[in-house]
Amino acid sequence: QVQLVESGGGSVQPGGSLRLSCAASGSIFSGRIMGWYRQAPGKPRELIATIANGGSTSYADSVKGRFTTSRDNAKNTMYLQMDGLKPEDTAIYYCNWRIDIYGPLRWGQGTQVTVSS
């Protein structure tokens, strides 16, 4: 069964940290470039971080230097460490494979991140 399950979101003050997790079924995760996406209210969903099977990463300018993604291939799980959170990071965060490479795939439920004082 194709499945993506995000967790770890919450409410934090500006400057705080959160660590998100994404558990994926093997058919999605194995050998593929994975991505973290987010969708803020009233805005389109955007890709903010990617990680290849071997661990190489790339980030959107808006999160570079603050967010770090990693993956555990044995567990079909990926992570997003978010430090220095800003109010503009408030969004629902999703994981998925690189849709622009592999094509569309049903989204999970996402996890809400809210940054406010």
WOQUIJO-V123104 format. One record per backbone hydrogen bond with DSSP energy under -0.5 kcal/mol. NH is the residue of the N-H (numbers start at 1). CO is the residue of the C=O. Records with the same first field share a line. If there is no record, write none. Layout:
# WOQUIJO-V123104
NH=CO, CO
This chain:
# WOQUIJO-V123104
5=23
7=21
10=112
12=114
15=85
16=13
18=82
20=80
21=7
22=78
23=5
24=22, 76
25=3
28=25
29=25
30=26
32=29
34=32, 51
35=96
36=49
37=94
38=46
39=92
43=40
46=38
48=36
49=36
50=58
51=34
52=56
55=52
58=50
60=48
63=60
64=60
66=63
67=63
68=81
70=79
72=77
73=71
75=72
76=72
77=72
78=22
79=70
80=20
81=68
82=18, 80
83=66, 81
84=15
85=16
89=86
90=87
91=113
92=39
93=91, 111
94=37
96=35
98=33
99=97
101=98
102=98
103=99
111=93
113=91
114=10
116=12, 114
